[in-house]
Amino acid sequence: MFNTLIRISYDGTNYSGFQVQANALTIQGELERALSVTYKQPLRINGAGRTDAGVHARGQAANYLAPFRIAAEKLPYALNALLPPDIVVTEAVEVSGDFHARFTAGRKIYSYTLDRAVFPRVMKRLYSYHLPEPLDLAAVRDAARLFTGTHDFKLFQAAGSSVTDTWRTLYRVELTEEPEKQLLVFYFEGSGFLYRMVRLMTGSLIRVGLNKLNKSDLEAALKGDNSDAAGPTFPAQGLCLEKVHYEQLF
Amino acid sequence: MFNTLIRISYDGTNYSGFQVQANALTIQGELERALSVTYKQPLRINGAGRTDAGVHARGQAANYLAPFRIAAEKLPYALNALLPPDIVVTEAVEVSGDFHARFTAGRKIYSYTLDRAVFPRVMKRLYSYHLPEPLDLAAVRDAARLFTGTHDFKLFQAAGSSVTDTWRTLYRVELTEEPEKQLLVFYFEGSGFLYRMVRLMTGSLIRVGLNKLNKSDLEAALKGDNSDAAGPTFPAQGLCLEKVHYEQLF
């Protein structure tokens, strides 16, 4: 069997999330359909992360085992010809048999984008959350530093996950003001993320920026003490899986 | 009667163009519907430019006469609450009775955006045209200068217009490479534009960049001599009406 890693970008607007579900349009479903046509037999993929309904990706990763080799440099073209225009395979790499896109994954980077214009910018509306209110960005940056390091993020996990170990390490939480300063982008880089953790952290940070949450309450939440300080879960359309790192591919 | 200028941005993807048509979804139709609800009677608008199906705008303008005054600073909020999320009114200004968004319009700026990434960038796909082929940008810049000034652009007009005077003045044709250099944006600033003129000029310039058209052939086309040098008409989704200037509003 030939094991292949693919990198995928997608606009999640019209999908019920990454993971295959019965009677729902999913990213995984579309990828498996394209792969099954290409290899002329049913194939399944392992995704690196299961993005929710409406969440986007510029750097999702997945692997699959195939019964014969197709040259890696030709695969993106073959698959993109079969995929809808809102899912694009940007790279394919042959990997060793024991590579698994989820279990082998190292650091991941997510972004959360806020549109800060007074009126929503139409061409960004599907890829950002409109928040024109004044924000204390110094306070947000200060609070963002609390998240870095290793913490029990159990309060930053939405119901609906079966994960039991809720300790995670964040290497970087960064705010970037994009051109014309009307887009504010948060980057979260970590060893892994709990269910809706990024959207909950973004919710807390914005409450700090709106002076509706104190840094000390957030500190308590990271010690598991103050569940009111976590969230709200910010809307899906602002979230994007930017990158999945692999220490070694072979 | 109270005359009001409104500035509008829209994502043209799902519309049959700006101008009202029977049995078609149009920007003008949606704006007039929102205005008629707001003012509780049928109102018509004059648009500054009639963008085609699928063409976008960040700075379209229109005016309308209303039977009573609504404070200009409140109008965008009132209208946006009634408009679909892909049409956003960004400004309203009271103007004198003889102001007309089309006849009073001065310079207009259009942009045309090319996605130069190897594989299409999904989050840009609705707002750009994917053209990964190598381009001789120096040749494109050189050719772009030919368009500036006053010319008879009759060969840069698509069939279907009743315009008889085809002389127009372009003040600026500029290429900008956007962040990461994977977006190439053309800006065209002029006294006015013929039907599909920007998309035809972009088509010619890209043929120059692909070494499929000589600068001298383009020069001949601008003297009305070489109709083969004009176009092709580039796809609608790359085009955006950026700005309509008014020398004086009152």
Interface residues (C-beta under 8 A of the other chain):
Chain A: S9 Y10 D11 H56 R58 P76 N80 P85 D86 I87 V88 V89 T90 V118 F119 P120 R121 V122 M123 R125 L126 Y127 P179
Chain B: S9 Y10 D11 H56 R58 P76 N80 P85 D86 I87 V88 V89 T90 V118 F119 P120 R121 V122 M123 R125 L126 Y127 P179
